């Protein structure tokens, strides 16, 4: 059976259109082209509606790739979101403040957030939850511990890459520095931390979690001048959330143990 010139023309046009999409690196749109054309024919979609649907597929795929790239860069240690945090179990947390921070308005002002309290009360969980919200809103975020940041800066200084290292920590819209005070910083660690915070001052936001009360920073970090300068820049625009309550993590471990114990007792009985 012969093929009509019109059919040949349509087939060629289809292949050319796929080729154009691929050339422009609109690969998801190219892959979906046949499906969208069938849908347009079945549902009698207008040319505009069909084109909008095709580009919507490409936009959604592009956004998904960008989100995945931001998540990889952020290095968040857990997939926590704010909905995972049990405010009722941790009365030491100012829920109204946390809900306000979750709007991410503090990023627009280049403000900082300090979570201060003993181990296990949920400081890291809240910082990660805010970090994830920032990532999903399209911002570059990076998570590190204070000890890792100090070690990275120290290594960069030895290798002559200090400026590159500083540029790296200056880049993210939100930098999360976890566990300040949990481990002693090396001799130049407090200075490196100050320089990171100083270059981000009034330009981008930092979330910092610490078990050291603000009044004790000078003693904890061994250099009263550096500690005072660091606090001056951190607190100029900052929300301070002091969490003084029961261990959130310990409660979780106890609940898990009770669940396991109940399961064992049920099987025995």
C-alpha positions, 0 to 999 in steps of 0.5 A: 500500500502506498503512502500519500505525500501528506502522510510522508510530510506529517511523518517528516514534520514529526521527526523534525519537531522531535529533532528540534526539541532534542537539539534545544535539549528539551529532552523530556518534551521530545520524549513526551511529544508523541503522547501529547499529540495523541492526547491533543487528538483525542481530547481535541485540544487547541494548538496552544493547549497542546504546546502549553502541556508539552512545555509544562512537562519540560518545566516540571522535569527541569524543576525536579532535576534542579531540586535534586541537585540542590538536595545533593549540594545541601548535604542535609543529614536526614529527610526531616521536615517541620511536620516531623517535629512534635511540638507537644513533646518539646514544650521548650520550643517556641512554636510560634517563632519556628512557624514564622521562621518556616516562612523563610522571611529571614532569608530575605533579610539575611538574618540568622537563627541560633538554636541554643540548648542541651543535646537532644532537644531538637536543635538539629532537627529544626535546623534541617527542617528549615534547611529543607524548606529553603531547598524546596523554595529554590535556595542553595543550602549547605549543612556542615558541623562546626568541627567539619567546617574548621577542619576543612578551613584548616586543610584549605589554609595548608594547601593554599586554597583559603580564598576558594574555601571562603568563597565556597562557604560564602555562596549558599543562601543559607549555611547551617552550622551544627553542633558548635561547642560539642567538640573542641575546635582546633587552635585556628578553628574559632578564627576560621568560623569567625571569618566564615560568619564575617563574610556572610554578614548582612549578605546571607543567612546562617543557622547555628546550633549550639549547646553553649549559652551565649554568655559562655562563648568567650570561655568555651572558644578560648578567645574572648575577642573572637567570640565577641566579634562573632556574636556581634555579627550573628546577633545583629539580625537574628532570631534566638531560640533557646530550647530548655526542655526534655531530650527530644531524642531520648523520648524517641528512643524510649518510645521505640523501645516501648513499641519493641517491648510491646511487640515482644510481649504480644508474641509471647502471650 
